[in-house]
Amino acid sequence: MTGIIDQGDTAEGDHKMYGVSGSEHSVSGFEEIFVFKEIEKLVQELVMMSISKCKMEDLPKELVISILLRLPAEDLRRCKGVCKSLYSIITSRPFIEVRRKIRNSYILVKYEDLISSKHVISLLCDETLEVVYTQTILSDTPLMDSMSSKDRVVKVVGCCNGVVCLRRIDMYVLWNPATRDAKIIPDGLYKSNPDKKMFQHREMGFGFDPKNNDYKLVSIQRLFGDNRRPVRPCQQEVEVYSLKAGCWKLLPGIIPTCDIMSAYSVEGCNGGEMISWLVWNEEYGEHVMSFDISNEVFITTPLPPFIIESSSDGNCRNSLMFHNASLALDHYVKDRKNQTETHNIWVLGEYGVKESWTNLFIVGPFKLLGPSISGFWNNNKVLLEVHGGGCRHDLILVDPSIRKIKDLDIHGTSLQVFNYQENLVQINATPPINLF
């Protein structure tokens, strides 16, 4: 499935210092010398040396780095608090870059736990779909209680390059689950500008700008009249928050005239460098509007004529998701006669090109009001959210070709599924204190 706020290109010398081949994305040299148990033993000795205030120079720096690169994120987080030397290595640009390249990808599932009623995430190994670990949202941060209470709805706006964007009402937080680092995004410009008081927030999207090494949050605002109804024709403006700049900026006049179909799209469909919404206007009917994070422009992509025609009878509905790294469309069709529903999965080859849509496969039929598609795994295997009784929902894996089902041991409410790559980028870095 489908990493760091890239802080510049890593120099060749940095890669050599960290013993990593940039093309193979694997650690070299030390792998032939140390097996896993020996590395574990050395880690324990390293920590004990630090605690007893022995000099870090007693171990070669290359060896220390090689050991650290193999540790899970939770152990690295503890090592950062051991001494300044380890903190300096773990938070350095080349270490973060190399670590990003050699770590496995995961599937991140956000849900509300049925027992504790807290909002949690579980990481599933991308190779086996086994649950690696589960933690409360914003655990070990001052924001945990404000975002995890039972009476508050918390949603994931997007997940990109190891950073998760969370939303609770009108509060937005960037969070790195691997480092337990979090940052509240300040209020947008529309809240503080009297000239913009008639604009109301409509949709959000979160992504990564590789061109400028920056995370960005996109907010679409719509103009309302004195009667509290949207002004016609639709007037919308855009503001963008840059983590790198630490502020918002207005981008008026760049969004096409259209109505976002918020009934089917709570947040933007986030794909890293592109954020997409299903929208409607008289020229194209229902179509896809995508925001290019790096160039800060919108791209319009019409849907295939067949989908537009079939959606007009009220028995069809469309939603956006991702299949591998490509934007996908779930064309959901009801058969009221047989009381079934079928999902036709289309994949977009190139943004802005209507002819690049491909009908990939069909999922179903299911009984009406049956499971919903949450994502895909290993090409054409499907992640489904199914009702497990009462308010409980379960996440399962289905192989449509052989109709095989696997329970993924995720049970709760308000499920959301994202691609996730562990990353040590610090969103709101604070230097260590009281370290020797």
C-alpha positions as CSV (number, residue, x, y, z in Angstrom):
1,M,0.0,0.0,0.0
2,T,1.0,3.2,-0.1
3,G,7.2,8.8,3.6
4,I,9.0,13.0,6.3
5,I,9.0,16.4,5.7
6,D,12.0,16.0,3.4
7,Q,14.5,18.5,4.7
8,G,16.6,18.7,1.5
9,D,18.5,16.1,-0.6
10,T,20.7,13.7,1.4
11,A,24.3,14.0,0.3
12,E,26.1,11.0,-1.0
13,G,28.5,11.2,2.0
14,D,25.6,11.1,4.4
15,H,24.4,7.8,2.8
16,K,27.8,6.3,3.2
17,M,28.1,7.3,6.8
18,Y,24.8,5.6,7.5
19,G,25.8,2.4,5.6
20,V,22.9,2.4,3.2
21,S,22.6,1.9,-0.5
22,G,20.2,4.5,-1.9
23,S,19.3,2.4,-4.9
24,E,18.6,-0.8,-3.0
25,H,17.0,0.8,0.1
26,S,18.8,-1.7,2.4
27,V,21.4,-1.5,5.1
28,S,24.7,-3.0,3.9
29,G,28.0,-4.0,5.6
30,F,26.8,-4.8,9.1
31,E,24.1,-7.3,8.0
32,E,26.7,-10.0,7.3
33,I,28.3,-9.5,10.7
34,F,25.5,-9.1,13.2
35,V,22.4,-11.3,13.5
36,F,19.3,-10.0,15.2
37,K,20.0,-11.4,18.7
38,E,23.4,-9.9,18.7
39,I,22.0,-6.5,17.8
40,E,19.4,-6.7,20.6
41,K,22.3,-7.5,23.1
42,L,24.3,-4.5,21.8
43,V,21.3,-2.2,22.1
44,Q,21.0,-3.2,25.8
45,E,24.7,-2.6,26.4
46,L,24.4,0.8,24.6
47,V,21.6,1.9,26.8
48,M,23.3,0.7,30.0
49,M,26.5,2.5,29.0
50,S,24.5,5.7,28.5
51,I,22.7,5.3,31.9
52,S,26.0,4.7,33.7
53,K,27.4,7.8,31.9
54,C,30.1,6.0,30.0
55,K,31.3,7.7,26.9
56,M,29.4,7.0,23.7
57,E,32.8,6.9,21.9
58,D,33.3,3.5,23.4
59,L,31.2,2.2,20.5
60,P,31.9,3.1,16.9
61,K,29.4,5.7,15.6
62,E,28.8,3.6,12.5
63,L,27.8,0.6,14.7
64,V,25.5,2.7,16.8
65,I,23.8,4.0,13.7
66,S,23.4,0.6,12.2
67,I,21.8,-0.7,15.4
68,L,19.4,2.3,15.7
69,L,18.3,1.9,12.1
70,R,16.9,-1.6,13.0
71,L,15.0,-0.6,16.1
72,P,11.2,-0.1,16.1
73,A,9.9,3.4,16.4
74,E,8.9,3.0,20.1
75,D,12.4,1.9,21.1
76,L,13.9,4.9,19.1
77,R,11.5,7.2,21.0
78,R,13.0,5.9,24.3
79,C,16.5,6.2,23.0
80,K,16.0,9.9,22.2
81,G,15.6,10.5,26.0
82,V,18.8,8.6,26.9
83,C,21.4,11.1,26.0
84,K,22.2,14.0,23.7
85,S,24.3,11.9,21.4
86,L,21.5,9.5,20.6
87,Y,19.0,12.3,20.3
88,S,21.3,14.0,17.8
89,I,21.6,10.9,15.6
90,I,17.9,9.9,15.7
91,T,16.7,13.4,14.8
92,S,19.3,14.2,12.1
93,R,18.2,14.6,8.5
94,P,20.2,11.8,7.0
95,F,19.1,9.3,9.7
96,I,15.4,10.2,9.1
97,E,15.8,9.9,5.3
98,V,17.6,6.6,5.4
99,R,15.1,5.2,8.0
100,R,12.2,6.2,5.8
101,K,13.6,4.2,2.9
102,I,14.2,0.9,4.8
103,R,11.0,0.8,6.9
104,N,8.0,-1.3,5.9
105,S,4.7,0.3,5.0
106,Y,1.5,-0.3,7.0
107,I,-2.2,0.0,6.8
108,L,-3.5,2.5,9.4
109,V,-7.1,1.9,10.7
110,K,-8.7,4.6,12.9
111,Y,-11.8,3.6,14.9
112,E,-13.6,4.1,18.2
113,D,-12.9,1.2,20.6
114,L,-16.1,-0.4,21.8
115,I,-14.8,-1.1,25.3
116,S,-13.0,2.1,26.2
117,S,-15.0,4.4,23.8
118,K,-11.6,6.0,23.0
119,H,-10.5,6.9,19.5
120,V,-7.6,4.6,18.6
121,I,-5.4,3.6,15.6
122,S,-4.2,0.1,14.7
123,L,-1.3,-0.5,12.4
124,L,-1.5,-3.6,10.2
125,C,1.6,-5.0,8.6
126,D,1.3,-4.5,4.9
127,E,2.7,-7.9,4.1
128,T,0.5,-10.0,6.3
129,L,-2.3,-7.7,7.6
130,E,-1.5,-8.8,11.1
131,V,-2.1,-6.1,13.8
132,V,1.4,-4.7,14.7
133,Y,0.2,-2.4,17.6
134,T,-2.7,-0.3,18.7
135,Q,-2.5,3.0,20.5
136,T,-4.9,5.8,21.6
137,I,-5.0,8.8,19.3
138,L,-2.4,11.4,20.4
139,S,-1.2,9.1,23.2
140,D,1.6,10.6,25.3
141,T,0.8,14.1,24.1
142,P,-0.9,17.0,26.0
143,L,-3.7,16.8,23.4
144,M,-4.8,13.2,24.1
145,D,-7.6,14.0,26.4
146,S,-9.1,16.8,24.3
147,M,-9.2,14.6,21.2
148,S,-10.1,11.2,22.7
149,S,-13.1,11.9,24.9
150,K,-16.2,9.8,24.4
151,D,-18.4,12.7,23.5
152,R,-16.2,14.1,20.8
153,V,-16.2,12.9,17.1
154,V,-12.6,12.6,15.8
155,K,-11.9,12.0,12.1
156,V,-8.8,11.5,10.1
157,V,-8.7,14.2,7.3
158,G,-5.7,12.4,5.7
159,C,-2.6,10.4,6.3
160,C,0.6,11.1,4.3
161,N,4.3,10.5,4.7
162,G,3.9,9.3,8.2
163,V,1.9,12.3,9.4
164,V,-1.8,12.0,10.3
165,C,-4.1,15.1,10.1
166,L,-7.0,14.9,12.7
167,R,-10.1,16.9,13.0
168,R,-12.5,17.5,15.9
169,I,-15.2,19.9,15.1
170,D,-13.2,22.9,13.9
171,M,-9.9,21.9,15.6
172,Y,-7.1,20.4,13.4
173,V,-4.0,18.6,14.6
174,L,-1.0,17.2,12.8
175,W,0.3,14.0,14.6
176,N,3.1,11.6,14.0
177,P,2.2,8.3,15.7
178,A,5.8,7.0,15.5
179,T,7.4,10.0,17.4
180,R,4.3,10.9,19.4
181,D,4.8,14.5,18.1
182,A,1.8,16.7,17.6
183,K,0.9,20.3,16.5
184,I,-2.4,22.2,16.6
185,I,-3.0,24.0,13.3
186,P,-4.0,27.7,14.0
187,D,-7.4,29.0,12.8
188,G,-7.7,29.9,9.2
189,L,-7.8,33.4,7.8
190,Y,-11.6,33.3,7.1
191,K,-12.3,33.2,10.9
192,S,-10.4,36.4,11.6
193,N,-11.2,38.4,8.4
194,P,-14.4,40.5,8.6
195,D,-14.6,40.7,4.8
196,K,-14.9,36.9,4.7
197,K,-17.6,36.5,7.3
198,M,-20.2,35.3,4.8
199,F,-17.9,32.4,3.7
200,Q,-18.4,29.1,5.4
201,H,-16.1,26.1,5.6
202,R,-17.1,23.2,3.2
203,E,-14.3,20.7,2.6
204,M,-10.7,19.9,3.7
205,G,-7.8,17.9,2.3
206,F,-4.3,17.0,3.5
207,G,-1.2,16.1,1.5
208,F,2.5,16.3,1.1
209,D,4.3,18.7,-1.3
210,P,7.5,17.0,-2.5
211,K,8.5,19.9,-4.6
212,N,8.8,22.2,-1.5
213,N,9.3,19.5,1.1
214,D,6.1,20.6,2.9
215,Y,2.9,19.3,4.4
216,K,-0.2,21.3,3.5
217,L,-3.8,21.4,4.6
218,V,-6.3,22.7,2.1
219,S,-9.6,24.4,3.1
220,I,-12.4,25.2,0.6
221,Q,-14.8,28.0,1.7
222,R,-18.2,28.7,0.1
223,L,-20.0,32.0,0.0
224,F,-23.5,32.2,1.7
225,G,-26.1,34.9,1.5
226,D,-28.1,36.7,4.2
227,N,-30.7,33.9,4.0
228,R,-28.0,31.4,5.1
229,R,-28.2,29.7,1.7
230,P,-25.4,29.2,-0.7
231,V,-25.1,32.0,-3.2
232,R,-25.8,31.0,-6.8
233,P,-23.9,30.5,-9.0
234,C,-21.6,28.8,-6.5
235,Q,-18.7,31.0,-5.3
236,Q,-15.9,29.3,-3.5
237,E,-12.4,30.3,-2.4
238,V,-9.4,28.3,-1.1
239,E,-6.9,28.8,1.7
240,V,-3.9,26.6,2.3
241,Y,-1.9,26.0,5.5
242,S,1.8,25.3,5.1
243,L,3.6,23.4,7.9
244,K,6.9,24.7,6.7
245,A,5.8,28.4,6.7
246,G,3.6,27.9,9.8
247,C,0.7,30.0,8.4
248,W,-2.3,30.1,6.1
249,K,-2.5,31.9,2.7
250,L,-5.5,32.7,0.5
251,L,-5.7,31.4,-3.1
252,P,-8.8,33.2,-4.4
253,G,-10.0,32.7,-7.9
254,I,-8.4,29.4,-8.6
255,I,-11.2,26.9,-8.0
256,P,-13.6,26.0,-10.8
257,T,-17.3,26.8,-10.4
258,C,-18.9,23.6,-9.0
259,D,-20.8,22.2,-6.2
260,I,-18.9,19.7,-4.0
261,M,-21.0,16.6,-3.3
262,S,-20.5,16.7,0.4
263,A,-23.3,14.1,0.9
264,Y,-20.8,11.5,-0.4
265,S,-17.5,13.1,0.5
266,V,-16.9,14.2,4.1
267,E,-13.2,15.0,3.4
268,G,-11.0,15.1,0.3
269,C,-9.6,11.8,-1.0
270,N,-6.0,12.2,-0.1
271,G,-3.3,10.7,-2.4
272,G,-0.1,12.4,-1.1
273,E,0.5,14.9,-3.9
274,M,-3.1,15.2,-5.1
275,I,-6.4,15.7,-3.2
276,S,-9.6,14.9,-5.0
277,W,-13.3,15.6,-4.5
278,L,-16.5,14.5,-6.4
279,V,-18.2,17.7,-7.6
280,W,-20.9,18.8,-10.0
281,N,-21.5,21.6,-12.5
282,E,-23.5,22.1,-15.7
283,E,-20.6,21.6,-18.0
284,Y,-19.4,18.2,-16.9
285,G,-22.2,17.0,-14.6
286,E,-20.6,14.9,-11.8
287,H,-16.8,14.8,-12.2
288,V,-13.6,14.8,-10.2
289,M,-11.9,18.0,-9.1
290,S,-8.3,17.5,-7.9
291,F,-5.9,19.9,-6.2
292,D,-2.2,19.6,-7.1
293,I,-0.4,20.2,-3.8
294,S,2.9,21.3,-5.2
295,N,1.7,23.6,-8.0
296,E,-1.5,24.7,-6.1
297,V,-3.8,24.4,-9.1
298,F,-7.0,22.5,-9.7
299,I,-7.4,19.8,-12.3
300,T,-10.8,18.7,-13.7
301,T,-11.3,15.1,-14.7
302,P,-14.7,14.1,-16.3
303,L,-16.1,10.7,-15.4
304,P,-16.7,8.0,-18.1
305,P,-20.0,8.7,-20.0
306,F,-21.4,5.4,-18.9
307,I,-21.1,6.3,-15.2
308,I,-22.7,9.7,-15.6
309,E,-25.7,8.3,-17.5
310,S,-26.3,5.4,-15.0
311,S,-25.9,7.7,-12.0
312,S,-28.9,9.8,-13.1
313,D,-31.6,7.3,-12.2
314,G,-31.0,7.4,-8.4
315,N,-29.9,3.8,-8.1
316,C,-26.2,4.5,-8.4
317,R,-23.7,6.4,-6.2
318,N,-20.0,7.2,-6.6
319,S,-17.2,7.6,-4.1
320,L,-13.5,8.1,-4.4
321,M,-10.6,6.0,-2.9
322,F,-7.2,4.7,-3.9
323,H,-6.2,1.5,-5.5
324,N,-2.4,1.2,-4.9
325,A,-1.2,4.6,-5.9
326,S,-4.0,5.4,-8.4
327,L,-7.2,7.3,-7.8
328,A,-10.1,4.9,-7.9
329,L,-13.8,5.3,-8.3
330,D,-16.3,3.0,-6.6
331,H,-19.5,3.1,-8.8
332,Y,-22.1,1.6,-6.5
333,V,-25.2,0.2,-8.2
334,K,-28.4,-0.9,-6.6
335,D,-30.6,-3.7,-8.0
336,R,-33.9,-3.1,-6.2
337,K,-35.6,-6.0,-7.9
338,N,-33.1,-8.6,-6.5
339,Q,-32.4,-6.5,-3.4
340,T,-28.6,-6.5,-4.1
341,E,-25.8,-4.0,-4.6
342,T,-22.7,-4.2,-6.8
343,H,-19.5,-2.1,-6.7
344,N,-17.7,-1.4,-10.0
345,I,-14.1,-0.3,-9.5
346,W,-12.6,2.1,-12.0
347,V,-9.0,3.4,-11.9
348,L,-7.7,6.7,-13.3
349,G,-4.5,6.6,-15.3
350,E,-3.9,10.3,-15.7
351,Y,-5.5,13.3,-14.0
352,G,-7.4,15.5,-16.4
353,V,-7.8,12.7,-19.1
354,K,-11.3,11.2,-19.3
355,E,-10.2,8.4,-21.6
356,S,-7.7,7.1,-19.0
357,W,-10.4,5.6,-16.8
358,T,-10.2,1.8,-16.7
359,N,-12.9,-0.6,-15.4
360,L,-10.8,-2.8,-13.2
361,F,-13.1,-5.3,-11.5
362,I,-16.5,-5.8,-9.8
363,V,-17.1,-6.5,-6.1
364,G,-20.3,-8.2,-5.1
365,P,-23.2,-8.5,-5.5
366,F,-24.1,-8.0,-1.8
367,K,-27.4,-7.7,0.0
368,L,-28.7,-4.1,0.1
369,L,-27.1,-2.0,2.9
370,G,-24.4,-4.6,3.1
371,P,-20.6,-4.0,3.5
372,S,-18.8,-0.9,2.3
373,I,-15.4,-0.8,0.6
374,S,-12.7,0.7,2.8
375,G,-9.7,0.0,0.5
376,F,-7.7,-2.5,-1.4
377,W,-4.7,-4.8,-0.6
378,N,-2.3,-6.8,-2.7
379,N,-3.7,-5.6,-6.0
380,N,-7.3,-6.8,-6.2
381,K,-8.1,-8.0,-2.7
382,V,-10.7,-5.8,-1.0
383,L,-10.9,-4.4,2.5
384,L,-14.6,-4.4,3.6
385,E,-16.3,-2.8,6.6
386,V,-19.2,-5.1,7.7
387,H,-21.8,-4.8,10.4
388,G,-20.9,-7.0,13.3
389,G,-24.1,-6.6,15.3
390,G,-25.4,-3.5,17.2
391,C,-23.1,-0.5,16.6
392,R,-20.1,-2.8,16.0
393,H,-18.3,-2.8,12.7
394,D,-15.6,-5.3,11.6
395,L,-12.9,-5.0,9.0
396,I,-12.4,-8.0,6.8
397,L,-10.4,-8.9,3.7
398,V,-12.1,-10.5,0.7
399,D,-10.5,-12.1,-2.3
400,P,-13.2,-11.7,-5.0
401,S,-11.6,-14.2,-7.3
402,I,-12.0,-17.1,-4.9
403,R,-14.5,-15.6,-2.5
404,K,-12.2,-16.1,0.5
405,I,-12.7,-14.0,3.7
406,K,-10.3,-13.2,6.4
407,D,-11.2,-11.4,9.7
408,L,-8.5,-8.7,10.4
409,D,-9.3,-8.4,14.2
410,I,-10.4,-4.8,13.9
411,H,-13.7,-4.2,15.7
412,G,-15.3,-0.8,16.5
413,T,-17.2,2.1,15.1
414,S,-16.3,5.0,12.7
415,L,-13.7,3.0,10.8
416,Q,-11.3,4.8,8.5
417,V,-8.5,3.1,6.5
418,F,-5.3,4.7,5.1
419,N,-2.0,3.8,3.7
420,Y,0.8,4.6,6.2
421,Q,4.6,4.7,6.1
422,E,6.4,5.0,9.4
423,N,8.4,8.3,9.5
424,L,10.5,10.0,12.2
425,V,9.8,13.5,11.0
426,Q,9.3,15.9,13.9
427,I,6.3,18.2,13.4
428,N,6.7,20.3,16.5
429,A,10.3,19.5,17.6
430,T,11.4,20.4,21.1
431,P,15.1,20.0,22.1
432,P,15.8,17.4,24.8
433,I,16.3,18.7,28.3
434,N,18.2,17.4,31.3
435,L,20.1,14.9,29.2
436,F,23.8,14.2,29.8
